[in-house]
Amino acid sequence: MGTRTEHAPGTFSWVDLTTSDSAAAKDFYGGLLGWDFEDSEIPGDGSYTMCKVGGEHVAAIPPGTDQVPPHWNSYVTVANADEAAARAKELGANVIEEPFDVMDAGRMALLQDSTGAAVCIWEPRQAIGAGRVNDPGCLTWNELHTPDPAKALGFYTALFGWNTEEIDTQGGPSYTIIKVGERSNGSVTEAQEGESPNWLPYFTVDSRDRTAERAKEGGAQELHRMDMPQGKIATFADPQGASFAIFEGEVDD
């Protein structure tokens, strides 16, 4: 099982969903990915819902909001949020939210990278992020879609110390694996025409095709489906419009 007691700095360790309808999102993702839920009240602001697989936290759904379009937020673990945010500024990032404490869980900041994609940094204290990854229903990959992959890779490798491996796409869009040490951590690829820069989370499933049909029955819009040597993927916009992807194939432990 992909259980975790810590995440090395530079690792994608958490995702949460900004959505216009948190109750509807719970219904959709709970049925699709088999999540159980644990609500924690935020005084005056509703519930921050932990999504669980096998009793472990795997993602979260904060209170609903109409202030921004629905989207998934990806978090990277860092040793020190203040130092990471300051370094990000030096590298050309826009710090949307300066580092702040999340009670005793940890310290975080929200950045916009040098190409315009938003990403969160997480300094763990009581909460490491996901207690399980890669297993069915869990986060397994984070993929950056950007109009300038080279610029983005320069930014992130300098900020997080990532190693990279460029994949030969036989003339297709560039695709680069990002690694923490020798462990794969996600990827960077070219955004499609008209697509805003974004980090796309992938969740492991037992069957891409069965899960895709359930997603569409639940109100999601399928955006793309592809078979690769490594496995099968599909991407969707959920019923509120947030993009996510599913993966069937071999994963890390």
FENVEN-V194857 format. One line per field, one symbol per residue. psi: psi as a letter, one per 30 degrees, with the letter a starting at -180 (. if undefined). burial: # if it has 24 or more other ideal C-beta (glycine too) atoms within 12 Angstrom, else .. A space follows every 10 residues. Layout:
psi->???
burial->???
This chain:
psi->lhlkflkkkf kkflkljjlf jeeeeeeeee eeggklkjkk kjkggakjjk kkkhfkkfal jlklkgflkk lkkkkkklej eeeeeeeeee ggljjejlkl kibgeakllk ljlfffkkkk kjjkcfkfbk fklflkflkf lkkkjkfiee eeeeeeeeef gklljkkjgh fakkjkkkkj bgkkfalklk klkfkkklkk kkkklejeee eeeeeeeggl kkekkkklef aklkllklff fkklllkjak ll.
burial->.#.#..#### ########## ##.###.### .##.#.#... .......### ###..##### ####.....# #########. #..##.##.. #.#.##..#. .#...##### ########## ####..#### ########## #######.#. ###.###.## .#.#...... ...####### ...####### #.....#### #####..#.. ##.##..#.# .###...... ########## #########. ##.
